[in-house]
Amino acid sequence: MNYNFFVYIITNPAKTVLYIGMTNDLERRLIEHYWNKGNPGTFAGKYYCYNLLYEERYQYVNDAIDREKELKKWSRKKKDKLIADANPDWDFLNSQIMEWPPSPITKKA
């Protein structure tokens, strides 16, 4: 069986805050972050983090969980370098993997 698990880094529109997460459905998770923007009850929501900067795919969930934990321990400088090595201009990658921004109908996702 071929599974997909993703470790991802998103940021706010000003690119000043980073959020690292893990999911088995990157599109759904980005939509959730987008519709959660401004929600003070979550870190990503509070800081308007919904713009994808970086992602890695894993076949095994334990590998993705381990990588997420590893990245969360890194310094901001090291995270910035990881992003810049893969995405030098820090472009928002959402529209490369899905329709962006999501339409209101996807809010139920």
N, C-alpha and C positions, 0 to 999 in steps of 0.2 A: 504494500500500500504506500502511496506517495502522499505525505502530508505536508502542509505549509504552515509554518509558524514564523512570525515576523517580530524582530526587535526593531523599533523605530525611534527616531528623534524628531520631535516637532517643536515649533517655536511660535512666539507671538508675532504680530505684524511688524513690530520694531526690531525683531531678532535679538532681543535682550534676555529672554528667558528660554531655557531648554527644559523639555520634558522627555523622559525616556520611558517607553512602554513596551509591552509584548502582547501579541494577539494572534489568533488563527485566522482573522479576517480583517486585513488592513483597511480595505475600503469602508467596511461597516464601522470600524473604530474611528477612522478619520471623520466620518459623518457624525458619530456620537460626540467627538471633541468639538466639532463645528457647532452643533446645536446646543452644546453645553457651555459655550463661550459666555463669560460674565458670571457664571455660577460660583459664588464665593465658597461653596461647600466642597469644591474639588480644586486641587492645585492647578491642573490644566485649564479648568474653567475660570478660576479666579484671575489667571494671568493671560487669558485669551490665546492659549496655545492650541493651534489646530493646523498650522502650516508645516507640511512634511519637508524635512531637510535631508533625511538619511534613513535608509532601511537595509536590513539584512534578512535573508530568508534561511530558515532551518527546516530540516525534515523531521527532527525529533524535538519534542516539547522540552525535554530536560536540557538540551543544548541551548535552546532559546532562553529558557529561564536563567541558566548559568551566565549567559552573555549579558542579559539585562542586568543582573546583579553586578557583574563585573563593570559594565559601563557606568552604572550609578555611583560606583565608588571612585571613578576617575575625577581628576581635577577639571575645572572648566577649560583650562588651557588645552588639556589632552583631548577633551571632547571636541573643542573647536577645531583642532588639527584633524581629527578623524573625519569630521564633516567636510572641512576644506579640501582634504585629499580626494574625496569622492565627488564633491560638489563645490568647486572653487569659488563660485559667485554666490553661494548660499541661496540658490534659486529655490522657490517653493515648488515642490515636485508633485503636488496633489493632482494637477491637471494632466500629468503624464500617465497616471494610473487609473484615472476615473474622470467622470464629468465633474467639473468644479466651477463655481461652488455648487453644492448639492441643492436640488430644488426642494421646496417645502414638502413635497410629497415624500421625500426620503427621510423626513424627520421621524417617521414611525419606525425606521430601520433598527 
